[in-house]
Amino acid sequence: MTGLDQEMMQKNLSCRTLRDAQKNMFTFSAIMVVVNFMILFLGATLYIYVNKRESQFLVAPMIFFR
């Protein structure tokens, strides 16, 4: 997320007032929290899915370990 830091700083420096810059920071932070929770939810859902169907996913790799 290093590219986002520069983009966020450029946006804040181009805002006309301090209030606009603060609003921009709050909005961007809220969006990033939502995106992070969505990614976390997707990862947890995939983890649960794979654990429920573990026998299907472990058949092919077990061939190589014999």
C-alpha positions as CSV (number, residue, x, y, z in Angstrom):
1,M,0.0,0.0,0.0
2,T,3.0,2.3,-0.5
3,G,1.5,3.8,-3.6
4,L,-1.7,4.8,-1.7
5,D,0.3,6.8,0.8
6,Q,1.6,9.1,-1.9
7,E,-1.8,9.4,-3.6
8,M,-3.4,10.2,-0.3
9,M,-0.8,12.9,0.5
10,Q,-1.2,14.5,-3.0
11,K,-5.0,14.6,-2.6
12,N,-4.7,16.2,0.8
13,L,-2.2,18.8,-0.4
14,S,-4.5,19.7,-3.3
15,C,-7.6,20.3,-1.0
16,R,-8.6,23.9,-0.7
17,T,-9.4,23.8,3.1
18,L,-8.2,21.9,6.1
19,R,-11.8,20.7,6.6
20,D,-11.8,19.1,3.1
21,A,-8.5,17.4,3.8
22,Q,-9.9,16.0,7.1
23,K,-13.0,14.8,5.4
24,N,-10.9,13.1,2.7
25,M,-8.8,11.3,5.3
26,F,-11.8,10.1,7.2
27,T,-13.6,8.9,4.1
28,F,-10.5,7.1,2.8
29,S,-9.8,5.5,6.2
30,A,-13.4,4.3,6.4
31,I,-13.3,2.8,2.9
32,M,-10.0,1.0,3.7
33,V,-11.5,-0.5,6.9
34,V,-14.4,-1.9,4.9
35,V,-12.1,-3.3,2.2
36,N,-9.9,-5.0,4.8
37,F,-12.9,-6.6,6.4
38,M,-14.2,-7.8,3.1
39,I,-10.8,-9.4,2.3
40,L,-10.7,-10.9,5.8
41,F,-14.2,-12.3,5.4
42,L,-13.3,-13.8,2.0
43,G,-10.2,-15.5,3.5
44,A,-12.2,-16.9,6.4
45,T,-14.9,-18.2,4.1
46,L,-12.4,-19.9,1.9
47,Y,-10.7,-21.4,4.9
48,I,-14.0,-22.8,6.2
49,Y,-14.9,-24.1,2.7
50,V,-11.6,-26.0,2.4
51,N,-11.8,-27.5,5.9
52,K,-15.3,-28.8,5.2
53,R,-14.2,-30.4,1.9
54,E,-10.7,-31.4,3.1
55,S,-10.9,-34.9,1.6
56,Q,-11.5,-33.6,-1.9
57,F,-8.6,-31.2,-1.8
58,L,-6.1,-33.6,-0.3
59,V,-6.5,-36.5,-2.7
60,A,-4.3,-35.1,-5.5
61,P,-1.4,-33.9,-3.3
62,M,-1.3,-37.2,-1.4
63,I,-0.3,-38.9,-4.7
64,F,3.0,-37.0,-4.7
65,F,3.9,-37.9,-1.1
66,R,3.8,-41.7,-1.5
